[in-house]
Amino acid sequence: MGEANPPPTAPPPMMVPPGVVQVGAGAVFPPNEQLLNLPCCVHSNPSWVEVAFLAFMHYLVMLGSVVMISSLLVPQMGGNHGDKARVIQTVLFMSGINTLLQTLIGSRLPTVMGPSFAFIISVQSIIRDYSSQIYQSDHQRFLHTIRAIQGALIVASCLNIVLGYSKAWWALVRKFSPVTIVPVVCVVGLGLLEWGFPQVGKCVEIGLPMLILLVVVQQYLKYMHEIAYKWIERYTLLLCIFLVWTYAAILTAAGAYNHASLKAQQHCRTDRSYLMSSAPWIKIPYPFQWGTPIFSASHSFGMMGAVFVAAVESTGAYFAAARLSGATPPPAFVISRSVGLQGIGMFLEGIFGTIGGSTASVENIGLLGLTKVGSRRVIQVSTGFMIFFSIFGKFGAFFASIPLSIFAAAYCVLFGIVAAVGISFTQFLNNNSMRNMYIVGLSLFLGVSIPQYFNEYRASAGDGPARSNAGWFNDILNTLFSSAVTVAIIVATLLDNTLEMHNSAVDRDRGIPWWAPFQRRSGEVRNDEFYGYPIKIHDWMPSRYMH
């Protein structure tokens, strides 16, 4: 018998010259839990002059949503232009207070706390209840309605206080993984799409030039000269707002809208906000300025749905803010304490009389990415602008008269940046796992599709699909399922913690080995660097209150 042929040997690996990327060799860019190309991260700061300009830009960006929500709700409540001006002042004042609290003892991230769109449904439900009653004037109806909103918000805010400080929210966030974070952060930006280009289209001759100018100048012209690079990259948004605002003022003064439709005049003219003429020169918001709050069990329970959604929105927004400011992913105990403090902030907002609660402002988080400055100091200084312009009403009204289509054009870019941050979290999980693709895909699609159904139903029928005999229950369901972030977090968390959990390799595919250390207080040494309190209160406060 002849000798058996020896088994074939594998050819030696090909040698790849240094600096040459081999096609099909795998990932070229290693995962990074922190963005490494940021000139200024959470605890590094630009010069004080740059801080002032950037802080003013953050104030302008959040002002858009304040004016949008107030302009939508105050007229429905029966309020006049003076009432709207005072509401805007109050919302700005409380946003400044809550932002300062969050950056000091809450999330410690550079996030602005602005009004949440999630409260529109529950507030409109209160408006409908009071619109059927007879009043001496529309102003009296406005006062009764906003007092009812106050009472509901004061009671409903206790939900977040309990969820945050009882560790209930901590237990929920501990169930997250990168698979959950991807769709949740994505829809934080995508879920606000109706406040982007649909609002631009209401005055396309102003909104579209703003959008095109912002993209061209900020992304292309910055390469003209090395010295101009930083200034164009950081301050283009501020420049574009004033250029297009001037253009809109010229069109208004030239009579371009004198014979336009009422809708076009409202969205295009620079003199249709009526804030300059109606805002007081000096007015300090104070507790119970509208009168004694009106407490109603049904309104309070109905608003709890909006309070819960605001906590969910903030949770997703904090992960985006952490990444865009160069911090590590926020631990569960940081998210929990920030939600508890958010509840306290809403309680104060109810006392002072805003028209809804606050949440982490998505547009301001997008601005962190646009300017590449994630400094906490910039956000803290911006609270000074919010409080100053809320007290000196004429000055604040001047900037609040910017056409909303200009803000909406900026939101198209800013919301898109936040959505892209969610995609960046895919680097920490197995992108070749069908399990992960199924969860991410279904969560993303349902997170956008279900709220779209609820919003279209409400637009055509005047109310949401939930129509039981209990109005408060309807408000809760309609609010929860009109929120893209809430739907995404429910679907993703449920599927990610139940599908194929018997498989020992699933944790690795989910990115748990990388994720777990950041969720423990002592698991990652950088946690205290980014999320520790400004003063070391661990020495005198028992540790059980710090987690």
C-alpha positions as CSV (number, residue, x, y, z in Angstrom):
1,M,0.0,0.0,0.0
2,G,1.3,3.5,-0.9
3,E,1.8,6.2,1.7
4,A,-1.2,8.4,2.4
5,N,-1.0,11.8,1.1
6,P,-0.3,14.4,3.8
7,P,-3.2,16.8,4.7
8,P,-3.1,20.0,2.8
9,T,-1.6,22.9,4.7
10,A,-3.1,26.4,4.8
11,P,-1.2,29.0,2.8
12,P,0.7,31.5,4.9
13,P,-1.2,34.8,5.5
14,M,-0.5,37.5,3.1
15,M,1.6,40.3,4.3
16,V,-0.1,43.7,4.2
17,P,2.2,46.7,3.8
18,P,1.9,49.2,6.7
19,G,-0.7,51.9,6.0
20,V,-2.6,49.9,3.4
21,V,-6.1,48.8,4.3
22,Q,-6.8,45.2,3.3
23,V,-10.2,44.8,1.6
24,G,-12.5,42.6,3.7
25,A,-10.1,42.6,6.6
26,G,-12.8,43.6,9.1
27,A,-13.4,46.8,11.0
28,V,-11.0,49.5,10.2
29,F,-11.9,52.0,13.0
30,P,-11.9,50.6,16.5
31,P,-14.9,51.4,18.8
32,N,-14.5,54.5,21.0
33,E,-16.8,55.1,23.9
34,Q,-15.8,58.8,23.8
35,L,-15.7,61.1,20.8
36,L,-12.0,61.9,20.7
37,N,-12.0,64.9,18.2
38,L,-13.9,67.4,20.5
39,P,-12.0,70.6,21.2
40,C,-14.0,71.1,24.4
41,C,-15.6,68.3,26.3
42,V,-17.7,68.4,29.5
43,H,-15.1,69.8,31.9
44,S,-12.9,71.7,29.4
45,N,-13.9,75.2,28.4
46,P,-13.2,77.7,25.6
47,S,-12.4,81.3,26.4
48,W,-15.0,83.4,28.2
49,V,-15.8,85.4,25.1
50,E,-16.5,82.2,23.2
51,V,-18.4,80.9,26.1
52,A,-20.7,84.0,26.0
53,F,-21.4,83.6,22.2
54,L,-22.0,79.9,22.5
55,A,-24.3,80.3,25.5
56,F,-26.3,82.9,23.7
57,M,-26.6,80.5,20.7
58,H,-28.0,77.8,23.1
59,Y,-30.5,80.3,24.4
60,L,-31.7,81.2,20.9
61,V,-32.0,77.5,19.9
62,M,-34.2,76.6,22.8
63,L,-36.2,79.8,22.4
64,G,-37.7,78.4,19.2
65,S,-39.5,75.5,21.0
66,V,-40.7,77.8,23.8
67,V,-42.3,80.2,21.2
68,M,-43.7,77.2,19.2
69,I,-45.5,75.6,22.1
70,S,-46.7,78.9,23.6
71,S,-48.0,80.1,20.2
72,L,-49.9,76.8,19.8
73,L,-51.5,76.5,23.2
74,V,-52.1,80.0,24.6
75,P,-54.5,81.1,21.9
76,Q,-56.5,77.9,22.4
77,M,-56.7,78.7,26.1
78,G,-58.2,82.1,25.3
79,G,-55.1,84.0,26.1
80,N,-54.2,87.3,24.4
81,H,-50.8,88.5,23.2
82,G,-49.9,89.8,26.6
83,D,-50.7,86.4,28.2
84,K,-48.5,84.7,25.6
85,A,-45.7,87.0,26.4
86,R,-45.9,86.3,30.1
87,V,-46.2,82.6,29.5
88,I,-43.0,82.7,27.4
89,Q,-41.2,84.7,30.1
90,T,-42.3,82.1,32.8
91,V,-41.2,79.1,30.7
92,L,-37.8,80.8,30.0
93,F,-37.3,81.6,33.7
94,M,-38.0,78.1,34.8
95,S,-36.0,76.6,32.0
96,G,-33.0,78.6,33.3
97,I,-33.6,77.4,36.9
98,N,-34.0,73.7,36.0
99,T,-31.1,73.7,33.6
100,L,-28.8,75.1,36.3
101,L,-30.0,72.5,38.8
102,Q,-29.5,69.6,36.3
103,T,-25.9,70.7,35.5
104,L,-25.0,71.1,39.1
105,I,-26.7,68.2,41.0
106,G,-28.6,66.3,38.3
107,S,-27.3,64.6,35.2
108,R,-24.2,66.9,35.3
109,L,-24.3,66.8,31.5
110,P,-24.4,70.0,29.3
111,T,-28.2,69.7,28.6
112,V,-30.7,72.5,28.5
113,M,-34.1,71.7,30.1
114,G,-36.7,73.1,27.8
115,P,-40.5,72.6,27.4
116,S,-41.6,69.2,26.2
117,F,-43.9,68.6,23.3
118,A,-45.3,65.6,25.1
119,F,-47.5,67.8,27.2
120,I,-49.5,69.2,24.3
121,I,-52.1,66.3,24.4
122,S,-52.8,66.5,28.1
123,V,-52.9,70.3,28.0
124,Q,-55.3,70.3,25.1
125,S,-57.5,67.9,27.0
126,I,-57.7,70.4,29.8
127,I,-58.4,73.2,27.3
128,R,-61.4,71.3,25.9
129,D,-62.8,70.7,29.3
130,Y,-62.9,74.4,30.1
131,S,-63.8,75.7,26.6
132,S,-67.4,74.4,27.0
133,Q,-68.0,76.6,30.1
134,I,-69.2,80.2,30.1
135,Y,-66.9,83.0,31.1
136,Q,-67.1,86.7,31.2
137,S,-64.2,87.0,28.8
138,D,-61.6,84.9,27.0
139,H,-59.0,86.1,29.5
140,Q,-61.0,84.6,32.3
141,R,-61.1,81.3,30.5
142,F,-57.3,81.5,30.1
143,L,-56.8,82.1,33.8
144,H,-59.0,79.1,34.8
145,T,-57.3,76.9,32.2
146,I,-53.7,77.7,33.2
147,R,-54.6,77.3,36.9
148,A,-56.0,73.8,36.1
149,I,-52.7,73.1,34.2
150,Q,-50.8,74.2,37.3
151,G,-52.7,71.9,39.6
152,A,-52.3,68.9,37.3
153,L,-48.6,69.5,36.9
154,I,-48.0,69.9,40.6
155,V,-49.6,66.5,41.3
156,A,-48.3,64.7,38.2
157,S,-44.7,65.8,38.9
158,C,-44.6,63.6,42.0
159,L,-44.5,60.6,39.7
160,N,-41.0,61.4,38.4
161,I,-39.9,62.3,41.9
162,V,-40.9,58.8,43.1
163,L,-39.6,57.0,40.0
164,G,-36.2,58.8,40.2
165,Y,-35.5,58.7,43.9
166,S,-37.0,55.3,44.7
167,K,-34.6,53.5,42.3
168,A,-37.5,52.4,40.1
169,W,-36.0,54.2,37.1
170,W,-32.5,52.9,38.1
171,A,-33.9,49.3,37.8
172,L,-35.3,50.1,34.3
173,V,-32.1,51.7,33.0
174,R,-30.1,48.7,34.3
175,K,-32.0,46.6,31.7
176,F,-30.6,48.6,28.9
177,S,-27.8,47.5,26.5
178,P,-26.3,49.1,23.4
179,V,-29.1,47.2,21.4
180,T,-31.7,49.2,23.3
181,I,-29.8,52.5,23.1
182,V,-29.5,52.5,19.3
183,P,-33.2,52.8,18.5
184,V,-34.0,54.9,21.5
185,V,-31.4,57.6,20.8
186,C,-32.3,57.5,17.1
187,V,-35.9,58.3,17.6
188,V,-35.1,61.0,20.1
189,G,-34.2,63.0,17.0
190,L,-36.4,61.3,14.4
191,G,-39.5,61.5,16.6
192,L,-39.6,65.3,16.3
193,L,-39.7,65.3,12.5
194,E,-43.0,67.1,12.4
195,W,-41.3,70.1,14.0
196,G,-38.7,70.1,11.3
197,F,-39.4,70.5,7.6
198,P,-43.2,70.5,7.9
199,Q,-42.7,73.8,9.8
200,V,-40.2,75.0,7.2
201,G,-42.8,74.4,4.5
202,K,-45.2,76.9,6.2
203,C,-42.9,79.6,5.0
204,V,-40.6,78.0,2.4
205,E,-39.2,81.2,1.0
206,I,-37.6,81.9,4.5
207,G,-37.1,78.4,5.9
208,L,-35.5,76.8,2.9
209,P,-32.8,79.5,2.4
210,M,-32.0,79.1,6.1
211,L,-31.5,75.4,5.7
212,I,-29.4,75.6,2.6
213,L,-27.3,78.5,3.9
214,L,-26.6,76.7,7.2
215,V,-25.4,73.5,5.4
216,V,-23.3,75.2,2.8
217,V,-21.6,77.7,5.0
218,Q,-21.0,75.4,8.0
219,Q,-19.9,72.4,6.1
220,Y,-18.2,73.7,3.0
221,L,-17.0,77.3,3.5
222,K,-15.1,76.4,6.7
223,Y,-12.4,74.8,4.5
224,M,-11.6,78.1,2.8
225,H,-9.0,79.1,5.3
226,E,-7.4,77.4,8.3
227,I,-8.0,80.4,10.6
228,A,-11.6,80.6,9.6
229,Y,-12.3,76.9,10.2
230,K,-13.0,77.1,13.9
231,W,-15.1,80.3,13.8
232,I,-17.2,79.2,10.9
233,E,-17.8,75.7,12.4
234,R,-18.9,77.1,15.8
235,Y,-20.8,80.3,15.0
236,T,-22.4,79.7,11.6
237,L,-25.8,79.0,13.1
238,L,-25.8,82.3,14.9
239,L,-24.7,84.1,11.7
240,C,-27.3,82.4,9.5
241,I,-30.1,83.1,12.0
242,F,-29.4,86.9,11.9
243,L,-28.9,87.0,8.1
244,V,-32.1,85.2,7.3
245,W,-34.0,87.1,10.0
246,T,-32.8,90.4,8.4
247,Y,-33.9,89.0,5.0
248,A,-37.4,88.2,6.5
249,A,-37.6,91.7,8.0
250,I,-36.8,93.3,4.6
251,L,-39.5,91.2,2.9
252,T,-42.0,92.3,5.6
253,A,-41.1,96.0,5.3
254,A,-41.2,95.8,1.5
255,G,-44.8,94.6,1.7
256,A,-44.2,91.2,0.2
257,Y,-46.9,89.7,2.5
258,N,-49.4,92.5,2.6
259,H,-51.8,90.6,0.4
260,A,-50.8,87.1,1.4
261,S,-53.0,84.6,3.3
262,L,-53.4,84.9,7.0
263,K,-51.4,81.6,7.5
264,A,-48.5,83.0,5.4
265,Q,-48.5,86.2,7.3
266,Q,-48.4,84.4,10.6
267,H,-45.4,82.3,9.7
268,C,-43.4,84.7,7.5
269,R,-43.8,88.2,8.8
270,T,-41.5,89.4,11.5
271,D,-44.2,91.6,13.1
272,R,-46.9,89.0,13.6
273,S,-45.8,87.7,17.0
274,Y,-47.0,90.9,18.7
275,L,-44.6,90.1,21.5
276,M,-42.7,93.4,21.4
277,S,-45.8,95.5,21.9
278,S,-47.4,93.2,24.6
279,A,-44.4,92.1,26.6
280,P,-43.7,94.2,29.8
281,W,-40.3,95.9,30.2
282,I,-39.6,94.3,33.5
283,K,-41.6,91.4,35.0
284,I,-40.3,88.8,37.4
285,P,-42.2,85.5,37.4
286,Y,-43.4,84.5,40.9
287,P,-45.2,81.6,42.5
288,F,-49.0,81.4,41.8
289,Q,-48.9,84.5,39.6
290,W,-52.0,83.3,37.8
291,G,-53.9,82.6,41.0
292,T,-54.6,79.5,43.1
293,P,-54.1,76.2,41.3
294,I,-57.2,74.2,40.5
295,F,-56.7,70.5,41.3
296,S,-58.6,67.8,39.5
297,A,-58.0,64.1,39.8
298,S,-58.7,63.3,36.1
299,H,-56.4,66.1,34.8
300,S,-53.7,65.1,37.2
301,F,-53.8,61.4,36.2
302,G,-54.0,62.4,32.5
303,M,-50.9,64.6,32.8
304,M,-48.9,61.7,34.4
305,G,-48.6,60.2,31.0
306,A,-46.8,63.3,29.8
307,V,-44.6,63.4,32.8
308,F,-43.6,59.8,32.2
309,V,-42.9,60.5,28.5
310,A,-40.7,63.5,29.5
311,A,-38.6,61.2,31.7
312,V,-38.2,58.7,28.8
313,E,-37.3,61.6,26.4
314,S,-34.7,62.8,28.8
315,T,-33.2,59.4,29.3
316,G,-32.6,58.9,25.6
317,A,-31.3,62.5,25.3
318,Y,-28.8,62.1,28.1
319,F,-27.0,59.2,26.2
320,A,-26.8,61.4,23.1
321,A,-25.6,64.4,25.2
322,A,-22.9,62.3,26.9
323,R,-21.5,61.1,23.6
324,L,-21.5,64.6,21.9
325,S,-19.9,66.1,25.0
326,G,-17.1,63.6,25.2
327,A,-18.3,61.8,28.3
328,T,-18.8,58.1,28.9
329,P,-22.3,56.6,28.9
330,P,-24.2,57.9,31.9
331,P,-24.6,55.2,34.7
332,A,-28.1,54.1,35.7
333,F,-27.9,55.9,39.1
334,V,-27.1,59.2,37.3
335,I,-30.1,58.8,35.0
336,S,-32.3,57.9,38.0
337,R,-31.3,61.0,40.1
338,S,-31.7,63.3,37.1
339,V,-35.3,62.0,36.6
340,G,-36.0,62.6,40.2
341,L,-34.7,66.1,40.0
342,Q,-36.7,66.6,36.8
343,G,-39.8,65.8,38.8
344,I,-38.8,68.5,41.4
345,G,-38.3,70.9,38.5
346,M,-41.8,70.2,37.1
347,F,-43.2,70.7,40.6
348,L,-41.6,74.2,40.6
349,E,-42.9,74.8,37.1
350,G,-46.4,74.0,38.4
351,I,-46.0,76.5,41.2
352,F,-44.7,79.3,38.9
353,G,-47.4,78.5,36.3
354,T,-45.9,77.2,33.0
355,I,-48.0,75.5,30.4
356,G,-46.3,72.1,30.7
357,G,-43.3,70.3,32.1
358,S,-39.7,70.3,30.9
359,T,-37.4,67.7,29.3
360,A,-33.8,67.6,28.0
361,S,-33.8,69.8,24.9
362,V,-33.0,67.8,21.8
363,E,-32.1,70.8,19.7
364,N,-29.5,72.0,22.2
365,I,-28.0,68.5,22.3
366,G,-27.7,68.7,18.5
367,L,-26.0,72.0,18.9
368,L,-23.3,70.4,21.0
369,G,-22.5,68.2,17.9
370,L,-22.7,71.1,15.4
371,T,-20.3,73.3,17.3
372,K,-18.2,70.4,18.7
373,V,-18.2,72.2,22.1
374,G,-19.6,70.0,24.9
375,S,-18.6,72.3,27.8
376,R,-20.8,72.3,30.8
377,R,-19.9,75.9,31.5
378,V,-21.4,77.1,28.3
379,I,-24.8,75.6,29.3
380,Q,-24.6,77.1,32.8
381,V,-23.9,80.5,31.3
382,S,-26.8,80.1,28.9
383,T,-29.1,79.9,31.9
384,G,-28.1,83.6,32.7
385,F,-29.4,84.6,29.2
386,M,-32.7,82.6,29.9
387,I,-33.3,84.3,33.2
388,F,-32.2,87.8,32.1
389,F,-34.5,87.8,29.0
390,S,-37.4,86.3,31.0
391,I,-37.2,89.3,33.4
392,F,-36.6,92.0,30.9
393,G,-39.4,91.1,28.6
394,K,-38.9,93.6,25.8
395,F,-35.4,92.4,25.1
396,G,-36.6,88.7,25.1
397,A,-39.5,89.6,22.9
398,F,-37.2,91.1,20.3
399,F,-35.5,87.7,19.7
400,A,-38.7,85.8,20.1
401,S,-40.1,87.5,17.1
402,I,-37.8,85.5,14.8
403,P,-40.0,83.6,12.3
404,L,-40.5,80.0,13.5
405,S,-39.5,78.6,10.1
406,I,-36.0,79.8,10.7
407,F,-35.8,77.8,13.9
408,A,-37.4,74.8,12.1
409,A,-34.7,74.9,9.4
410,A,-32.1,74.7,12.1
411,Y,-33.9,71.8,13.8
412,C,-33.6,69.8,10.6
413,V,-29.9,69.7,11.1
414,L,-29.8,69.5,14.9
415,F,-32.4,66.7,15.2
416,G,-30.6,64.8,12.5
417,I,-27.3,65.0,14.4
418,V,-28.9,63.5,17.5
419,A,-30.5,60.7,15.4
420,A,-27.1,59.9,14.0
421,V,-25.6,59.6,17.5
422,G,-27.9,56.6,18.1
423,I,-26.5,54.9,15.0
424,S,-23.0,55.4,16.4
425,F,-23.8,53.1,19.3
426,T,-24.0,50.1,16.9
427,Q,-20.2,50.0,17.1
428,F,-20.5,48.3,20.5
429,L,-22.7,45.4,19.5
430,N,-22.5,42.6,17.0
431,N,-23.9,44.1,13.8
432,N,-23.9,40.6,12.1
433,S,-26.4,39.2,14.6
434,M,-29.8,38.8,13.2
435,R,-31.2,39.0,16.7
436,N,-29.8,42.5,17.1
437,M,-30.9,43.6,13.6
438,Y,-34.4,42.4,14.3
439,I,-34.7,44.3,17.6
440,V,-33.2,47.5,16.3
441,G,-35.2,47.4,13.1
442,L,-38.5,46.7,14.7
443,S,-38.0,49.2,17.5
444,L,-37.0,51.9,15.0
445,F,-39.9,51.3,12.7
446,L,-42.6,51.0,15.4
447,G,-41.1,54.0,17.2
448,V,-41.8,56.1,14.1
449,S,-44.9,54.3,12.7
450,I,-47.1,54.0,15.8
451,P,-46.9,57.7,16.8
452,Q,-47.5,58.6,13.2
453,Y,-50.8,56.7,13.3
454,F,-51.8,58.4,16.6
455,N,-50.9,61.8,15.3
456,E,-52.8,61.4,12.0
457,Y,-55.8,60.1,13.9
458,R,-55.8,63.1,16.2
459,A,-55.3,65.5,13.3
460,S,-58.4,64.1,11.5
461,A,-60.7,63.3,14.4
462,G,-59.6,66.0,16.9
463,D,-58.7,63.4,19.5
464,G,-56.6,60.3,19.8
465,P,-57.6,56.7,19.1
466,A,-58.0,55.9,22.8
467,R,-61.7,56.8,23.5
468,S,-62.9,55.1,26.7
469,N,-65.3,56.7,29.2
470,A,-62.3,57.6,31.4
471,G,-60.8,60.8,29.9
472,W,-57.6,60.6,32.0
473,F,-57.0,57.1,30.8
474,N,-57.4,58.2,27.2
475,D,-54.9,61.0,27.8
476,I,-52.3,58.6,29.2
477,L,-52.6,56.2,26.3
478,N,-52.7,58.8,23.6
479,T,-49.7,60.6,25.1
480,L,-47.6,57.4,25.6
481,F,-48.2,56.1,22.1
482,S,-47.8,59.5,20.4
483,S,-44.2,59.5,21.7
484,A,-41.7,57.9,19.4
485,V,-39.1,57.5,22.2
486,T,-41.6,55.8,24.6
487,V,-42.7,53.3,21.9
488,A,-39.1,52.5,21.0
489,I,-38.0,52.1,24.6
490,I,-40.9,49.7,25.4
491,V,-40.3,47.6,22.3
492,A,-36.5,47.5,22.5
493,T,-36.3,46.8,26.2
494,L,-38.9,44.1,26.1
495,L,-37.4,42.3,23.2
496,D,-33.7,42.7,24.2
497,N,-34.4,41.2,27.6
498,T,-36.5,38.2,26.4
499,L,-35.2,37.1,23.0
500,E,-32.7,34.2,23.1
501,M,-31.6,34.9,26.6
502,H,-30.8,31.2,27.1
503,N,-27.9,31.6,24.6
504,S,-24.6,32.2,26.5
505,A,-23.2,34.2,23.5
506,V,-26.1,36.7,23.5
507,D,-24.6,39.0,26.2
508,R,-21.4,39.4,24.1
509,D,-23.5,40.1,21.0
510,R,-25.5,42.7,22.9
511,G,-22.3,44.5,24.0
512,I,-22.7,43.8,27.7
513,P,-19.0,43.2,28.5
514,W,-18.3,46.7,27.3
515,W,-21.5,48.2,28.7
516,A,-21.6,46.8,32.2
517,P,-18.7,48.6,33.8
518,F,-20.2,52.0,33.0
519,Q,-23.4,51.1,34.8
520,R,-21.7,50.5,38.1
521,R,-20.6,53.3,40.3
522,S,-17.1,51.8,40.9
523,G,-17.0,49.9,37.6
524,E,-15.4,52.7,35.6
525,V,-13.0,55.2,37.1
526,R,-14.1,58.0,34.7
527,N,-17.7,57.9,36.1
528,D,-16.8,60.2,39.0
529,E,-14.8,62.5,36.6
530,F,-17.9,63.3,34.5
531,Y,-20.8,62.7,36.9
532,G,-19.5,63.4,40.3
533,Y,-21.0,66.3,42.3
534,P,-19.1,69.7,42.2
535,I,-18.5,69.3,45.9
536,K,-17.6,66.1,47.6
537,I,-20.7,65.6,49.6
538,H,-20.0,61.8,50.0
539,D,-18.1,62.6,53.2
540,W,-21.2,63.9,55.1
541,M,-24.2,62.3,53.3
542,P,-24.9,58.5,53.7
543,S,-24.0,56.6,50.6
544,R,-27.5,55.1,50.3
545,Y,-28.8,58.5,49.2
546,M,-26.1,58.9,46.5
547,H,-27.0,55.9,44.3
